[in-house]
Amino acid sequence: MATRAGWLREQLLVAFHLYCRMPFGKMHRANPDVIRYAGLIGRTPSALAMKLTNIASLDPAITSTGRKGLEGASSADRAMWEEMQTDWEQFALAVQQAVERVEGQAIELPIAEDVHLGAAENYEGTERFATTKTRVGQAFFRDAVLSAYDYCCCISGLGVPQLLVASHIVPWRSDAKNRLNPRNGLCLSMLHDKAFDLGLICIADNFTVQISPKLMRLDDEFLTSSIIRYSGQRLRTPEKFIPDREFLAFHRDNVFVRT
């Protein structure tokens, strides 16, 4: 009887790529992306789908819901999960490089609006590499956060990806270590992202929306219907990468406008 070959590092990186970018409900063997990547890494769709389940068993956001059948993570799975948690930036780059190797080509990434890239032909090698890391990280963070919420705003329920933002809870400038940590992110509409960034709304420890008194004092019909109406409402909680309460507390203490 033939023994089952262990997963190579590159195969695991591709599996983690899918886990971070795919809504939990789509991690099954009939998913076209699972089928495609299984072929690229020399595994069956069933084996890759099972590996995604094994990875999910390491995510507190999923295991805390009491889902059955989530077990079987290997020591290699656990080691890679820890590697991801330890250095999100390097992990995002490693994942991207692994996917490009199995794809056989470089993947074009969008340029984030808040990152000034300048003219590529004027960049020195180190500057190009830094720019590439930034773009890889931005894409990784956005995909991980939006897929965790199944591409819906966690406050309003808006489900148009072009109008959604992967919003940082602790601002980008305030915590370099967790810039790419999906637990430091919320999937928000552009309007709610701006309000959150300005401290006009925050999220309580029980995951309910709190509105700044500064907004509550305003008499504006659109404001009432688009933001104030959600006061006290519980967030649509994600299927993976649940927001870290310490990050939410930082935002309340340092960004939220209380007067």
Buried (B, 14 or more C-beta within 10 A) or exposed (E): EEEEEEBBEBBBBBBBBBBBBBBBEBBBBEBEBBBEBBEBBEBEBEBBBBBBBBBBBBBEBBEEEEEEEBEEBEEBBBEBBEBBEEEBBBBBBBBBEBBEEBEEEEEEBEBBEEEEEEEEEEBEEEEBEEBBBBBBBBBBBBBBBBBBBBBBBBBBEBEEEEBBBBBBBBBBEBBEEBBBBBBBBBBBBBBBBBBBBBBBBBBBEEBBBBBBEEBEEEEEEEBBEBBBEBBEEBBBEBBBBBBBBEBBBBBBEEBBBEE
